[in-house]
Structure formats: C-alpha cells, structure tokens
Amino acid sequence: MRTFRWSPPNRVPTSRWCLPVAPGSHLVLAASEDCSSTHCVSQVGAKSLGVYAVNYPASNDFASSDFPKTVIDGIRDAGSHIQSMAMSCPQTRQVLGGYSQGAAVAGYVTSAVVPPAVPVQAVPAPMAPEVANHVAAVTLFGAPSAQFLGQYGAPPIAIGPLYQPKTLQLCADGDSICGDGNSPVAHGLYAVNGMVGQGANFAASRL
C-alpha cells in the first residue's frame, strides 16, 4: 500500500489521490507553518493513508489585511477537496485537521451555515450534509477562540452539528490564541507537548 507524506503547502501538488486497493484513510491538513503527518502515519499502522495539504497562503499574521482572504482561500480549497474525495472515493474515510490559522480554516469548513455577518457571496457555500458521512474525524490544534477572532472582526468558529460528535479540539495550557493564557510560547508547543499524538490517537480510533 502506498503512503503519501505531507509537504509544506507551497510544494503540494494539486492532484487528488484515490486508494484503489483498499478503502484506506485520507488526511486533509491545514496548517499555518511547516509540520509533519508522521504521527498520523504511525497511528494508522498497516492501513493505507493519503495526505493532502490544503493549498492556501498560510500565515501567522492575524492582523494582516490579507488574512481574511487567505482563510477563505483555505476554506474553498479544503471544502472542494473533501467533497471531491467523497464523490470519487466514497469508501475512503477522511480526517480533517488543522493548527492555528489552519484550525480556523478546518473549523469553518465544517460549518453548516455562513455566519450572519459574512456576505454569502464572499465565501464558499457550506458542504453538503451527506459529505459528513465521509469524514471520520476532525482534529483542531490551537484553534483561535471567539474572543481572539473578534479582535480582528472574524466570526467565531462554529463546528457544524454533523461534525461535533467527531471533533476534538486541543488547546495547550497558557495558549493565548485558543484560550485565556498569557504565555508567548505556548501556542508553538503542540509538536512537543504530546497533543499531536493525542489528536492522532483520536483520529485513528475513528477510522
């Protein structure tokens, strides 16, 4: 079975992969900086795993005037890919994940409705309800809180009802972006504080 490894967004090919031998699993990953899918690969064992890095200009600069557009680009690409996979590879179980800005992108992708303050024509339409049947798990690391997003005029992340039972949100102690902490470094500790493994275990348990 083939295993696809994650690479940074600016080097990700736009092709979509199907797993013809066995249903397998597929990870759709949105991140705001270079990271690795190694933990997820190790947790699925002998199962085949396809990995797709959401193609969008990821950034950590929430105050940038271009930031809303980058989020919308991520929502559009992730939603399009998930729906395409559901149609072309219906037996494949998908996992949606993201960190920081990527967690916001992933969370917004699951939303059942466009937020009231957002012009409908400015953002992609929510995914069709039946697509949720093809998504096994959603894992969000350091997803910006409603209070944090509100500072920049962004709507809160509202996980759609069909995705809520299969979603795990992880926020490190002291993280000021997803929680009420005041540590300047906590938001960057997910790769070393054990939470990546926790998220991988959660996703693997649902495949």
C-alpha positions as CSV (number, residue, x, y, z in Angstrom):
1,M,0.0,0.0,0.0
2,R,1.3,3.5,-0.8
3,T,1.8,6.1,1.9
4,F,1.7,9.7,1.0
5,R,3.7,12.1,3.1
6,W,2.8,15.7,3.9
7,S,4.9,18.6,2.5
8,P,4.6,22.3,3.0
9,P,1.7,24.0,1.1
10,N,3.9,25.8,-1.4
11,R,5.2,22.4,-2.6
12,V,2.0,20.4,-2.6
13,P,0.8,19.0,-6.0
14,T,-2.8,19.7,-6.8
15,S,-3.6,16.1,-7.8
16,R,-6.1,14.1,-5.8
17,W,-5.4,10.5,-4.7
18,C,-7.7,7.5,-4.7
19,L,-6.8,4.3,-2.9
20,P,-7.9,1.6,-5.4
21,V,-6.8,-1.5,-3.4
22,A,-8.4,-0.8,-0.1
23,P,-10.7,1.9,1.2
24,G,-7.9,3.3,3.3
25,S,-7.8,6.7,5.0
26,H,-7.2,10.3,3.8
27,L,-5.9,13.2,5.9
28,V,-6.8,16.7,4.8
29,L,-4.4,19.0,6.7
30,A,-4.5,22.8,7.1
31,A,-1.5,24.4,8.9
32,S,0.0,27.8,9.5
33,E,3.6,26.6,9.4
34,D,5.6,23.6,8.3
35,C,4.6,20.5,10.2
36,S,4.6,16.7,9.7
37,S,2.0,14.0,9.4
38,T,4.4,11.4,10.9
39,H,2.3,10.9,14.0
40,C,-0.8,10.2,11.9
41,V,1.0,7.9,9.6
42,S,2.3,5.8,12.6
43,Q,-1.1,5.6,14.2
44,V,-2.9,4.0,11.3
45,G,-0.4,1.1,11.2
46,A,-0.9,-1.1,8.1
47,K,-3.8,0.9,6.7
48,S,-3.1,3.0,3.6
49,L,-3.1,6.7,4.2
50,G,-3.3,9.6,1.7
51,V,-2.3,13.1,2.9
52,Y,-3.4,16.3,1.3
53,A,-2.1,19.7,2.5
54,V,-4.7,22.4,1.9
55,N,-3.4,24.7,-0.8
56,Y,-3.6,28.3,0.6
57,P,-1.2,31.0,1.6
58,A,-0.9,30.1,5.3
59,S,0.1,32.9,7.7
60,N,0.5,33.6,11.4
61,D,-0.2,37.4,10.9
62,F,-3.8,37.6,12.0
63,A,-3.7,41.4,11.8
64,S,-2.8,41.4,8.1
65,S,-5.4,42.9,5.8
66,D,-4.9,39.9,3.6
67,F,-5.6,37.4,6.4
68,P,-9.3,37.1,5.8
69,K,-8.7,36.2,2.1
70,T,-6.1,33.6,3.0
71,V,-8.7,31.9,5.3
72,I,-11.3,32.0,2.6
73,D,-8.9,30.5,0.1
74,G,-8.2,27.7,2.6
75,I,-11.9,27.1,3.2
76,R,-12.5,26.9,-0.5
77,D,-9.7,24.5,-1.3
78,A,-10.3,22.2,1.7
79,G,-14.0,22.0,1.1
80,S,-13.6,21.4,-2.6
81,H,-11.1,18.6,-1.9
82,I,-13.2,16.9,0.8
83,Q,-16.2,16.9,-1.5
84,S,-14.3,15.7,-4.5
85,M,-12.8,12.8,-2.4
86,A,-16.3,11.9,-1.1
87,M,-17.6,11.7,-4.7
88,S,-14.6,9.9,-6.4
89,C,-13.5,7.7,-3.4
90,P,-16.7,7.1,-1.4
91,Q,-15.2,4.2,0.6
92,T,-12.3,6.3,1.8
93,R,-12.5,7.7,5.4
94,Q,-11.3,11.3,5.6
95,V,-9.8,13.1,8.6
96,L,-9.8,16.9,8.6
97,G,-7.1,18.6,10.8
98,G,-5.5,22.0,11.3
99,Y,-3.3,24.1,13.5
100,S,-3.7,27.7,14.4
101,Q,-5.0,29.5,11.3
102,G,-5.3,26.1,9.8
103,A,-7.6,25.0,12.7
104,A,-9.8,28.0,11.9
105,V,-9.9,27.0,8.3
106,A,-10.8,23.4,9.2
107,G,-13.4,24.5,11.7
108,Y,-15.1,26.9,9.3
109,V,-15.1,24.2,6.6
110,T,-17.4,22.1,8.9
111,S,-19.9,25.0,9.4
112,A,-23.5,24.2,8.4
113,V,-24.3,27.8,7.6
114,V,-22.5,31.0,6.6
115,P,-22.1,33.3,9.7
116,P,-24.7,36.0,9.7
117,A,-22.2,38.9,9.5
118,V,-20.5,37.4,6.4
119,P,-21.8,38.2,2.9
120,V,-22.9,34.9,1.4
121,Q,-21.3,35.8,-1.9
122,A,-17.9,36.3,-0.3
123,V,-17.4,32.8,0.9
124,P,-17.8,29.2,-0.4
125,A,-21.2,27.6,0.3
126,P,-21.2,25.1,3.2
127,M,-20.5,21.5,2.3
128,A,-23.5,19.3,1.5
129,P,-24.8,17.4,4.6
130,E,-24.1,14.0,3.2
131,V,-20.4,14.8,2.9
132,A,-20.2,14.4,6.7
133,N,-20.7,10.7,6.3
134,H,-17.2,10.5,4.6
135,V,-15.4,12.4,7.4
136,A,-14.4,10.2,10.2
137,A,-12.8,12.8,12.5
138,V,-11.8,16.5,12.8
139,T,-8.8,17.4,15.0
140,L,-8.1,21.1,15.7
141,F,-4.9,22.2,17.4
142,G,-4.8,25.7,18.9
143,A,-8.0,26.9,17.1
144,P,-8.5,30.6,17.7
145,S,-11.1,31.4,20.3
146,A,-14.2,33.5,19.6
147,Q,-12.6,36.3,21.7
148,F,-9.3,36.2,19.8
149,L,-11.1,36.2,16.4
150,G,-13.3,39.0,17.4
151,Q,-10.3,41.3,17.8
152,Y,-9.9,41.1,14.1
153,G,-13.5,41.2,13.1
154,A,-13.7,37.5,12.3
155,P,-16.8,35.4,13.2
156,P,-16.4,32.6,15.8
157,I,-15.7,29.1,14.7
158,A,-19.0,27.1,14.7
159,I,-18.5,23.4,14.2
160,G,-21.4,22.0,12.2
161,P,-23.8,19.7,14.1
162,L,-22.9,16.8,11.9
163,Y,-19.2,17.1,12.8
164,Q,-19.5,18.0,16.5
165,P,-19.5,14.3,17.7
166,K,-16.4,13.5,15.7
167,T,-14.4,16.7,16.6
168,L,-11.5,17.0,19.1
169,Q,-10.3,20.5,19.9
170,L,-6.9,20.7,21.7
171,C,-5.6,23.9,23.4
172,A,-2.3,24.0,25.3
173,D,-2.1,25.4,28.8
174,G,-1.3,29.0,28.6
175,D,-2.1,29.4,24.9
176,S,-3.5,32.9,24.4
177,I,-4.9,32.3,21.0
178,C,-7.2,29.4,21.7
179,G,-7.6,30.0,25.4
180,D,-7.2,32.7,28.1
181,G,-3.5,32.1,28.8
182,N,-0.7,34.6,28.6
183,S,2.3,32.5,27.5
184,P,4.0,33.9,24.4
185,V,5.4,30.4,23.5
186,A,2.5,28.0,24.5
187,H,0.9,28.3,21.0
188,G,4.0,26.8,19.4
189,L,4.4,23.8,21.7
190,Y,1.9,21.4,20.1
191,A,4.6,19.4,18.4
192,V,6.4,18.7,21.6
193,N,3.7,18.7,24.4
194,G,2.1,15.4,23.4
195,M,-1.1,16.8,21.9
196,V,-0.2,15.9,18.3
197,G,-0.1,12.3,19.4
198,Q,-3.4,12.7,21.3
199,G,-5.0,14.1,18.2
200,A,-3.6,11.3,16.1
201,N,-4.9,8.7,18.5
202,F,-8.3,10.2,18.4
203,A,-8.4,10.2,14.6
204,A,-7.0,6.7,14.4
205,S,-9.7,5.4,16.8
206,R,-12.4,6.6,14.5
207,L,-11.0,5.1,11.2
